[in-house]
C-alpha cells in the first residue's frame, strides 16, 4: 500500500480486531496483516487489557465467606394447605364473604318487611281517619239515628244541651 494513502484502523476496528478479527471486513483484515503500525496498536491495546485484568485481580476484595445460593425444597401440591397462616387467611376470607352476603340479605329483607309494615300502617291510619271524619259529621251511632227517626239530622247546640245537661257549677250563657 502506498504510505500517502494509508488509512490505519480506527479505535472501533482495533477493538473488533482484539475481540474477533474474523468479523472484520476482508480489506481491513488484509491491512492489519500488512501494516506494522496497526499491528503495534493492536498489541499495545491487548497489553493494556491484560494489565487491567491483573490490577482487577490484585485489588478485588477476597470473599469473606463462601457464597452459596439457597436451595429451595421441592413442595408437594398440598404443602400450602399445611401452612397455618394460609389456613387462617382462607378462613378469614370465607368468614368475611359470609358476613357480607348475610348482611346484604338481612338489609334487603328488612327493608321489604319495613315497607310492607308501613303500607299496612298507612291503610289502617286512613281507615281510622275516615271513621273520625264520619263521627265529626254525626257523632251519634246509626242505632240512635234510627230511634230518633232521622237518618241525617242537623243537630244544633240546643239539642246537645238537652241530651247532656249542664251542671249547676257551669255558667249558663
C-alpha positions as CSV (number, residue, x, y, z in Angstrom):
1,X,0.0,0.0,0.0
2,X,1.1,3.5,-0.6
3,X,2.2,5.3,2.5
4,X,0.5,8.5,1.4
5,X,-3.0,6.9,1.1
6,X,-2.8,4.6,4.1
7,X,-5.8,4.7,6.4
8,X,-5.0,3.0,9.6
9,X,-7.6,1.1,11.7
10,X,-9.7,3.4,13.9
11,X,-10.5,2.6,17.6
12,X,-13.6,0.6,16.9
13,X,-11.8,-1.6,14.4
14,X,-8.9,-2.1,16.8
15,X,-11.4,-3.3,19.5
16,X,-13.0,-5.6,17.0
17,X,-9.6,-7.0,15.9
18,X,-8.8,-7.8,19.6
19,X,-12.2,-9.4,20.2
20,X,-12.7,-11.4,17.0
21,X,-10.6,-10.4,13.9
22,X,-12.7,-12.7,11.7
23,X,-15.7,-10.3,12.0
24,X,-13.7,-7.5,10.3
25,X,-14.2,-7.0,6.5
26,X,-11.6,-8.8,4.4
27,X,-9.9,-5.5,3.3
28,X,-9.4,-4.4,6.9
29,X,-8.1,-7.9,7.8
30,X,-5.6,-7.7,4.9
31,X,-4.5,-4.2,6.0
32,X,-4.0,-5.4,9.6
33,X,-1.8,-8.3,8.4
34,X,0.3,-6.0,6.3
35,X,0.5,-2.8,8.4
36,X,3.1,-2.8,11.1
37,X,1.7,0.4,12.7
38,X,-1.8,-1.2,13.1
39,X,-0.3,-4.5,14.5
40,X,1.7,-2.5,17.1
41,X,-1.5,-0.6,18.1
42,X,-3.4,-3.9,18.4
43,X,-0.7,-5.4,20.6
44,X,-0.5,-2.3,22.7
45,X,-4.2,-2.4,23.3
46,X,-4.0,-6.1,24.2
47,X,-1.3,-5.4,26.8
48,X,-3.4,-2.6,28.3
49,X,-6.3,-5.1,28.7
50,X,-4.0,-7.7,30.3
51,X,-2.6,-5.2,32.8
52,X,-6.1,-4.0,33.6
53,X,-7.2,-7.6,34.3
54,X,-4.1,-8.2,36.6
55,X,-4.9,-5.0,38.5
56,X,-8.5,-6.0,38.9
57,X,-7.5,-9.4,40.3
58,X,-4.9,-7.8,42.6
59,X,-7.2,-5.2,44.1
60,X,-10.5,-7.1,44.2
61,X,-11.5,-8.0,47.7
62,X,-11.4,-11.6,48.6
63,X,-14.8,-13.1,49.7
64,X,-15.2,-13.3,53.4
65,X,-17.2,-16.5,53.3
66,X,-18.3,-19.0,50.8
67,X,-21.2,-17.8,48.7
68,X,-23.9,-20.3,48.1
69,X,-27.4,-20.0,46.7
70,X,-30.2,-21.2,48.8
71,X,-31.7,-24.4,47.6
72,X,-35.5,-24.5,47.6
73,X,-37.2,-27.6,48.8
74,X,-39.5,-29.3,46.4
75,X,-43.0,-28.9,47.6
76,X,-45.9,-31.1,47.1
77,X,-49.2,-29.8,45.7
78,X,-50.8,-29.7,49.2
79,X,-47.9,-28.1,51.1
80,X,-49.6,-24.7,51.0
81,X,-52.6,-26.1,53.0
82,X,-50.3,-27.3,55.7
83,X,-49.1,-23.7,56.4
84,X,-51.3,-22.5,59.3
85,X,-51.1,-18.9,58.1
86,X,-52.7,-19.8,54.8
87,X,-55.4,-21.7,56.5
88,X,-56.2,-18.8,58.8
89,X,-56.2,-16.3,55.9
90,X,-58.6,-18.6,53.9
91,X,-60.9,-19.0,56.9
92,X,-61.0,-15.2,57.5
93,X,-61.7,-14.6,53.8
94,X,-64.6,-17.1,53.9
95,X,-65.9,-15.5,57.1
96,X,-65.8,-12.0,55.7
97,X,-67.7,-13.1,52.5
98,X,-70.3,-14.9,54.6
99,X,-70.9,-11.9,56.8
100,X,-71.1,-9.5,53.8
101,X,-73.6,-11.8,52.0
102,X,-75.6,-12.4,55.2
103,X,-75.7,-8.6,56.0
104,X,-76.9,-7.8,52.5
105,X,-79.7,-10.3,52.7
106,X,-80.8,-9.1,56.1
107,X,-80.8,-5.5,54.9
108,X,-82.8,-6.4,51.8
109,X,-85.3,-8.5,53.7
110,X,-85.6,-5.9,56.5
111,X,-86.3,-3.1,54.1
112,X,-89.0,-5.1,52.3
113,X,-90.6,-6.0,55.7
114,X,-90.5,-2.4,56.9
115,X,-92.0,-1.2,53.6
116,X,-94.9,-3.8,54.0
117,X,-95.4,-2.7,57.6
118,X,-95.6,1.0,56.6
119,X,-98.1,0.3,53.8
120,X,-100.3,-1.6,56.4
121,X,-100.0,1.2,58.9
122,X,-100.9,3.8,56.3
123,X,-104.0,1.8,55.3
124,X,-105.0,1.5,59.0
125,X,-104.5,5.2,59.6
126,X,-106.6,6.1,56.5
127,X,-109.4,3.9,57.8
128,X,-109.2,5.5,61.2
129,X,-109.3,9.0,59.7
130,X,-112.4,8.0,57.7
131,X,-114.1,6.9,60.9
132,X,-113.1,10.1,62.7
133,X,-114.5,12.2,59.8
134,X,-117.8,10.3,60.0
135,X,-118.0,10.9,63.7
136,X,-117.3,14.6,63.3
137,X,-120.2,14.9,60.8
138,X,-122.6,12.9,63.0
139,X,-121.5,11.7,66.5
140,X,-124.5,9.5,67.1
141,X,-124.3,5.9,66.0
142,X,-126.7,4.6,63.4
143,X,-128.8,2.8,66.0
144,X,-129.7,6.1,67.8
145,X,-130.4,7.8,64.5
146,X,-133.0,5.1,63.6
147,X,-134.7,5.6,67.0
148,X,-134.9,9.4,66.5
149,X,-136.4,8.8,63.1
150,X,-133.9,11.0,61.3
151,X,-131.1,9.5,59.3
152,X,-129.1,12.7,58.7
153,X,-130.4,15.3,61.2
154,X,-128.5,18.5,61.7
155,X,-128.3,18.8,65.5
156,X,-127.7,22.1,66.9
157,X,-126.2,23.1,70.2
158,X,-129.6,23.2,72.0
159,X,-130.2,19.5,71.2
160,X,-126.9,18.5,72.7
161,X,-127.6,20.5,75.8
162,X,-130.9,18.6,76.1
163,X,-129.1,15.3,75.8
164,X,-126.3,16.3,78.2
165,X,-127.5,18.9,80.6
166,X,-125.1,21.4,82.1
167,X,-124.2,21.1,85.7
168,X,-125.1,23.8,88.1
169,X,-121.5,24.8,88.6
170,X,-121.1,25.7,84.9
171,X,-122.2,29.1,83.6
172,X,-125.5,29.2,81.7
173,X,-124.8,31.6,79.0
